[in-house]
Amino acid sequence: MSPPPESVAPTRTDPVAASASKIIGGPLGRYAAPARPAAGSAWQPAAAVLIGLSSLTVAFGVLQKGHCFTKGWDNPDQFWHACYSDLPVSAGIGHAMPYLPGAQPLDQPLISGLVMWLVGLAVPDGSALMRQQWYFALCAVLITVIVMSLVAVTAASVPRAPWRAAHVALSPVLVLAGLVSVDLLGVLLASVALWAWGRNKVPLAGVLLGLAISARSYPLVLLVAIGLLALRSGRVGAWRRLAGTAMATWFAVSLPWFVVNADALLSVYRSWWRGGANYGSLWMVSGLLGQPLPQSRLTALVIVGWLAALAVGAFFALSLNRRPTVAEVSLVMLVIVVITGKAVPVQAALWLLPLIALVGLTWRDHLIWAGFEATYFVVVWLYIAGLSKLDRGVPPGLYSLLTVLRVAAWLYVLGQVWQVARSRGPAVSSEPVDREPAGEDPADQELVDQRAVDAEQHDEVDPLAGPMAGAPDQVLVRIS
């Protein structure tokens, strides 16, 4: 059995991490070596530290919502104090399951809606404010557990660099958006699915991905990204099992509710299809500047955005000299899908966090992106509040400018990931062919050997390759 991989010390590779480490003694010394725990547990010490720190990050998020927790989530006060959250709204849903006929519906996908309903069952009777406080507090506990689990899964997914999970545990985005909704539940399910795929647990990955899609729609992007890399590596059969299991799980979970009350189950998707441009969307900026888009044209543009994500993802996955990683292709495609959507809510940033960790984005780039997210987080609430008091809120022009800059920050992250993937360049074999195999063309054998070396070096870069690990490229697009 090979020894466990040595953890990469972030203070040696990231200037921001090195500077931040000065408060606890400074970067790891030149002649020091990271600890080498027992086989299979190299990521656990880092995960243990980051799990503890992540609970503090969520605690800061609770403090950020402190005004609303004390006074209640009332309009427009909750916007003036930037403490809006979807969660307390569900405190009054009662004990009726929201997907049954006659019950109060929730504008949430199935899994997310059921979890919100279950939390509501534990809320005691009382005044509206007390119920809001209880519901938010219970959700905060649940989200803390979700975040801790997400940090552990992220660290386990990159055992050679487990400190990358700090991008989840310590992100300013988590403080601001983590308690706005239950989106982190879908993020956790999707992240565990990626971990399972990376460990060749294809059926488990499919089940988890199906549940993730039932909680949030964006994991569909991850499924397509894996499919593109499976095409390149010739592992389409494994991807078919993954996609089949995911869709079967989604169908099995949804079918009973579809039979009981199809309108309630489909209401969230119907609202999206019929809805117009909403906060955070570039298409809303067009409307604020005097050229609102008709609903039909807007829906068509969003579909074009998905097609653009597929085209760019295919080019990225199939044309680079070195195969990009699952996380890299997923992030590139997800950014395009998000910024071309009908709405880009503040919690959409949570979808990106685990992928930022998995691709190993530098903290400088993370903080640049998070800085624009934080600025937009404040501005969007002030803009909404200003709709009720025009002389105090953010004017449409400034809001539009910050929306565009926020989208530019997302594209900046995409560009940095693309640059890193391209910078790997073609792999060069360090093992020359000593002799010509009998009956084979030496040029063909050299190509086979080179592809095998490329695949082996790729596996060191992509711990989530899963069934694609060790597979030489079968489909590679060359554009001259």
C-alpha positions in Angstrom: 0.0 0.0 0.0 1.4 3.4 -0.9 1.9 6.0 1.8 -0.7 8.6 2.3 -0.2 11.7 0.2 1.5 14.6 1.9 -0.8 17.6 2.4 0.0 20.7 0.6 0.6 23.6 3.0 -1.4 26.6 1.7 1.0 29.1 3.4 3.7 27.9 1.0 1.7 28.4 -2.2 -0.8 31.2 -1.5 0.5 34.7 -0.5 -2.8 35.7 1.1 -2.8 32.5 3.2 0.8 33.2 4.2 0.0 36.7 5.3 -3.0 35.7 7.2 -1.1 33.0 9.0 1.1 35.6 10.8 -1.6 35.9 13.5 -1.0 32.3 14.5 2.8 32.1 14.1 3.5 32.5 10.4 3.8 30.2 7.4 5.1 26.7 7.6 8.9 26.8 7.8 11.2 26.0 4.9 12.5 22.8 6.4 9.3 21.7 8.1 7.1 19.0 6.7 3.3 18.6 7.1 2.2 15.8 9.3 1.6 12.4 7.5 -1.3 10.7 9.2 -2.3 7.1 8.7 -3.3 5.9 5.3 -6.6 7.2 4.2 -6.8 10.0 6.8 -4.4 12.6 5.5 -7.2 15.1 5.0 -8.8 14.7 8.5 -6.6 17.1 10.6 -7.3 19.9 8.2 -10.9 19.1 8.0 -11.2 19.0 11.9 -9.7 22.5 12.1 -11.8 23.9 9.3 -15.1 22.4 10.6 -14.6 24.2 13.9 -13.8 27.5 12.1 -16.8 27.1 9.8 -19.2 27.1 12.8 -17.7 30.6 13.7 -18.3 31.8 10.1 -22.0 30.8 10.4 -22.2 32.5 13.8 -21.0 35.7 12.2 -23.8 35.2 9.7 -26.3 34.9 12.5 -25.0 38.2 14.0 -25.4 39.8 10.6 -29.1 38.9 10.8 -29.3 40.1 14.4 -31.5 43.2 13.8 -34.2 41.2 12.0 -33.9 38.4 14.6 -34.7 41.0 17.3 -37.2 43.1 15.6 -38.7 40.7 13.0 -38.5 40.4 9.3 -40.8 43.3 8.3 -40.8 45.4 5.1 -38.9 47.6 4.4 -37.0 47.4 7.6 -35.4 44.1 6.8 -34.0 45.6 3.6 -32.6 48.8 5.2 -30.6 46.6 7.6 -29.6 44.0 4.9 -30.9 41.2 7.0 -33.5 39.7 4.7 -33.9 35.9 4.7 -36.3 33.6 3.0 -36.3 31.3 6.0 -38.5 33.2 8.5 -41.3 33.5 5.9 -41.8 29.7 6.3 -42.5 30.0 10.0 -46.2 30.5 9.3 -46.7 27.6 6.9 -48.3 25.5 9.7 -48.3 21.8 10.0 -49.9 21.0 6.5 -47.4 19.5 4.1 -47.0 22.1 1.4 -47.3 19.7 -1.5 -50.6 18.3 -0.5 -53.9 19.6 -2.0 -55.2 22.7 -0.2 -51.9 23.4 1.7 -50.1 26.6 1.5 -47.5 26.1 -1.3 -43.8 26.9 -1.1 -41.9 28.4 -4.0 -39.2 25.8 -3.5 -38.1 22.6 -5.2 -39.3 19.4 -3.6 -36.5 18.4 -1.3 -35.9 21.9 -0.1 -39.6 22.5 0.5 -39.9 19.3 2.5 -37.0 20.2 4.7 -38.4 23.6 5.3 -41.7 22.1 6.3 -40.1 19.6 8.6 -38.3 22.4 10.4 -41.6 24.2 10.8 -43.1 21.3 12.6 -40.6 21.9 15.5 -41.7 25.6 15.9 -43.9 26.1 19.0 -47.0 28.1 18.9 -46.8 31.8 19.8 -46.7 35.3 18.4 -45.6 35.8 14.8 -42.2 37.2 16.0 -41.6 34.3 18.3 -42.3 31.8 15.5 -40.0 33.7 13.2 -37.2 33.6 15.8 -37.7 29.9 16.5 -37.8 29.0 12.8 -34.7 31.0 12.0 -32.8 29.6 15.0 -33.6 26.0 14.1 -32.6 26.7 10.5 -29.3 28.2 11.7 -28.5 25.0 13.6 -29.4 22.9 10.6 -27.3 25.1 8.2 -24.4 24.9 10.6 -24.5 21.1 10.5 -24.8 21.3 6.7 -21.8 23.7 6.4 -19.7 21.5 8.7 -20.5 18.4 6.5 -19.8 20.4 3.4 -16.4 21.4 4.7 -15.6 17.7 5.5 -16.7 16.5 2.1 -14.7 19.2 0.3 -11.6 18.3 2.3 -12.1 14.6 1.6 -12.6 15.3 -2.1 -9.1 16.8 -2.4 -7.0 14.7 0.1 -3.7 16.0 -1.3 -4.8 19.6 -0.6 -7.5 19.5 2.1 -6.8 23.1 3.2 -8.6 24.1 0.1 -11.8 23.5 2.0 -11.1 26.8 3.8 -12.6 28.5 0.7 -15.9 27.1 2.0 -15.3 27.4 5.7 -14.0 30.9 5.8 -15.6 32.6 2.8 -17.2 36.0 3.4 -19.9 34.9 1.0 -21.0 32.2 3.6 -21.4 34.9 6.2 -23.7 37.0 4.0 -25.7 34.5 2.0 -25.5 31.3 4.0 -28.6 32.0 6.1 -30.7 33.6 3.3 -32.2 30.3 2.2 -31.7 26.5 2.3 -29.6 26.4 -0.9 -26.7 24.9 1.0 -28.7 21.7 1.3 -28.6 21.2 -2.5 -24.9 22.3 -2.5 -24.1 19.6 0.1 -25.9 16.9 -1.9 -24.1 17.9 -5.1 -20.7 18.0 -3.4 -21.2 14.5 -1.8 -22.2 13.3 -5.3 -19.0 14.6 -6.8 -17.0 12.9 -3.9 -18.8 9.6 -4.6 -18.1 9.8 -8.3 -14.4 10.5 -7.6 -14.4 7.3 -5.5 -15.9 5.2 -8.3 -19.2 4.9 -6.4 -21.3 5.5 -9.5 -24.7 4.3 -8.2 -24.3 6.3 -5.0 -23.2 9.4 -6.9 -26.3 9.0 -9.2 -28.7 8.8 -6.2 -27.1 11.8 -4.5 -27.1 13.8 -7.7 -30.8 13.0 -8.3 -31.6 14.2 -4.8 -29.5 17.4 -5.4 -31.4 18.1 -8.5 -34.6 17.7 -6.5 -33.3 20.3 -4.1 -31.8 22.8 -6.6 -31.7 22.7 -10.4 -28.1 23.8 -10.8 -26.5 20.3 -10.2 -27.8 19.4 -13.8 -24.7 21.5 -14.9 -22.4 19.2 -13.0 -24.0 16.1 -14.6 -23.4 17.6 -18.1 -19.8 18.6 -17.2 -19.0 15.1 -16.1 -20.6 13.8 -19.4 -18.3 16.0 -21.5 -15.2 14.7 -19.7 -16.5 11.1 -20.0 -16.8 11.6 -23.7 -13.1 12.7 -23.9 -11.9 9.8 -21.8 -14.1 7.2 -23.4 -16.0 6.5 -20.2 -19.4 7.3 -21.6 -20.8 4.0 -20.2 -20.0 5.1 -16.6 -21.6 8.5 -17.2 -24.8 6.8 -18.6 -25.1 4.9 -15.4 -24.6 8.1 -13.4 -27.2 10.0 -15.5 -29.6 7.1 -15.5 -29.5 6.7 -11.7 -29.8 10.4 -11.2 -32.8 10.8 -13.4 -34.4 7.6 -11.9 -33.9 9.0 -8.4 -35.4 12.4 -9.3 -38.4 10.6 -10.9 -38.9 8.2 -8.0 -38.8 11.1 -5.5 -41.1 13.3 -7.5 -43.6 10.8 -8.8 -45.7 10.4 -5.6 -46.1 14.1 -5.2 -46.8 14.6 -8.9 -49.7 12.2 -8.5 -51.0 13.8 -5.4 -50.7 17.4 -6.4 -48.9 18.2 -9.6 -49.6 21.9 -9.5 -47.8 22.3 -6.2 -44.8 20.3 -7.3 -44.4 22.1 -10.6 -45.3 25.6 -9.3 -41.7 26.6 -8.8 -40.7 25.6 -12.3 -43.9 27.1 -13.8 -43.1 30.4 -12.0 -39.6 30.4 -13.4 -40.8 29.7 -17.0 -43.5 32.5 -16.8 -41.4 34.9 -14.7 -39.6 38.0 -15.9 -36.1 39.3 -15.2 -35.4 39.6 -11.5 -32.8 40.9 -9.2 -29.2 40.2 -10.1 -29.9 39.4 -13.8 -28.3 41.3 -16.7 -31.7 41.1 -18.3 -33.2 43.2 -15.5 -30.5 45.8 -16.1 -31.8 46.1 -19.6 -35.3 46.8 -18.2 -34.0 49.4 -15.8 -32.3 51.2 -18.6 -35.5 51.5 -20.5 -35.6 48.4 -22.7 -37.5 45.7 -20.8 -37.5 42.3 -22.5 -40.8 40.4 -23.3 -41.2 37.3 -21.3 -41.0 35.0 -24.3 -37.8 36.6 -25.5 -36.3 36.5 -22.1 -37.0 32.8 -21.7 -35.4 32.2 -25.1 -32.3 34.1 -24.1 -32.0 32.0 -20.9 -32.2 28.8 -23.0 -29.5 30.2 -25.3 -27.4 30.8 -22.1 -27.7 27.1 -21.3 -26.7 26.2 -24.9 -23.8 28.6 -24.7 -22.7 27.0 -21.4 -22.8 23.6 -23.2 -20.8 24.9 -26.2 -18.1 26.6 -24.1 -18.0 23.7 -21.7 -17.5 21.3 -24.6 -14.7 23.4 -26.1 -13.0 23.7 -22.7 -13.3 20.0 -21.9 -12.4 18.6 -25.3 -9.8 21.0 -26.8 -7.2 21.7 -24.1 -3.9 19.8 -24.4 -4.3 18.5 -20.9 -7.7 17.3 -19.8 -9.3 19.8 -17.3 -10.7 18.6 -14.1 -14.4 17.8 -13.2 -14.5 20.9 -10.9 -13.0 23.2 -13.6 -15.4 22.2 -16.3 -18.3 22.4 -13.8 -17.3 25.9 -12.7 -16.9 27.2 -16.2 -20.3 26.0 -17.2 -22.1 27.0 -14.0 -20.8 30.6 -14.3 -22.3 30.9 -17.7 -25.6 29.4 -16.7 -25.9 31.7 -13.7 -25.0 35.0 -15.3 -27.4 34.4 -18.2 -30.3 33.4 -15.9 -33.5 35.3 -15.2 -32.3 36.0 -11.7 -29.0 35.8 -9.9 -29.9 35.9 -6.2 -27.3 36.5 -3.5 -27.4 32.8 -2.5 -26.3 31.7 -6.0 -22.8 32.5 -4.9 -23.1 29.5 -2.5 -23.3 27.2 -5.5 -19.8 28.3 -6.6 -18.0 27.9 -3.2 -17.2 24.2 -3.3 -16.1 24.4 -6.9 -13.8 27.3 -6.1 -12.3 25.1 -3.3 -11.9 22.1 -5.5 -10.2 23.9 -8.4 -7.8 25.5 -5.9 -8.5 29.2 -6.7 -6.1 31.6 -5.0 -7.4 33.5 -2.1 -6.6 36.7 -3.8 -9.0 35.8 -6.6 -11.6 34.5 -4.2 -11.6 37.7 -2.2 -11.8 39.9 -5.3 -15.0 37.9 -6.3 -16.3 37.9 -2.7 -15.7 41.7 -2.5 -18.0 42.3 -5.4 -20.5 39.9 -3.9 -20.5 41.7 -0.6 -20.9 45.1 -2.3 -23.9 43.8 -4.3 -25.3 42.2 -1.2 -25.7 45.6 0.4 -26.7 47.5 -2.7 -29.5 45.1 -3.7 -31.3 45.4 -0.4 -30.9 49.2 -0.4 -32.3 49.3 -3.9 -35.4 47.2 -2.9 -35.9 49.3 0.2 -35.7 52.4 -1.9 -38.6 51.3 -4.0 -40.8 52.3 -1.0 -38.9 55.5 -0.2 -37.3 56.9 -3.3 -35.2 59.6 -1.6 -33.2 57.1 0.5 -32.6 54.0 -1.7 -30.0 53.2 -4.3 -31.0 54.7 -7.7 -31.5 52.3 -10.7 -28.4 53.5 -12.4 -26.1 52.7 -9.6 -27.8 49.3 -9.0 -27.4 48.5 -12.7 -23.7 49.3 -12.6 -23.1 47.1 -9.5 -25.0 44.3 -11.1 -22.8 44.5 -14.2 -19.6 44.6 -12.1 -20.8 41.6 -10.1 -21.3 39.6 -13.4 -17.8 40.8 -14.4 -16.4 39.3 -11.1 -18.0 35.9 -11.9 -16.4 36.1 -15.4 -13.1 36.9 -13.7 -13.3 33.7 -11.7 -14.1 31.8 -14.9 -11.1 33.4 -16.6 -8.7 32.5 -13.8 -9.8 28.9 -13.8 -9.5 28.7 -17.6 -6.0 30.2 -17.4 -4.9 27.7 -14.8 -6.3 24.8 -16.9 -4.5 26.0 -20.0 -1.2 26.7 -18.2 -0.7 23.0 -17.5 0.2 22.6 -21.2 0.9 19.2 -22.9 2.3 16.5 -20.7 5.7 15.2 -21.6 6.6 11.6 -20.9 9.6 11.0 -18.7 9.6 7.3 -19.6 10.9 6.9 -23.2 10.1 3.7 -25.1 13.1 1.4 -24.9 12.2 -1.0 -27.6 9.7 -1.5 -30.3 6.9 -4.0 -29.6 6.8 -6.8 -32.1 4.3 -6.2 -34.9 3.4 -2.6 -33.9 4.2 0.8 -35.5 6.6 2.6 -33.2 4.8 5.9 -33.8 1.5 4.4 -32.8 3.0 2.9 -29.7 4.6 6.2 -28.8 1.2 7.9 -29.0 -0.3 5.2 -26.8 2.5 5.6 -24.2 2.1 9.4 -24.3 -1.6 9.2 -23.7 -1.1 6.8 -20.8 1.3 9.2 -19.2 -1.1 12.1 -19.8 -3.9 10.2 -18.1 -1.7 9.3 -15.1 -0.6 12.9 -14.6 -4.2 14.1 -15.0 -5.3 11.8 -12.2 -2.8 13.5 -9.9 -4.5 16.8 -10.7 -8.1 15.6 -10.6 -9.1 13.5 -7.6 -12.7 13.5 -8.8 -11.9 11.8 -12.1 -13.5 8.6 -10.7 -14.2 6.0 -13.5 -12.2 8.3 -15.9 -9.0 7.9 -13.9 -6.2 6.3 -15.9 -8.2 6.5 -19.2 -6.3 8.1 -22.1 -8.1 10.6 -24.3 -10.4 9.1 -26.9 -12.1 12.3 -28.2 -9.9 15.4 -28.6 -11.0 18.4 -30.7 -8.2 20.4 -32.3 -9.0 23.9 -33.6 -6.4 25.4 -35.8 
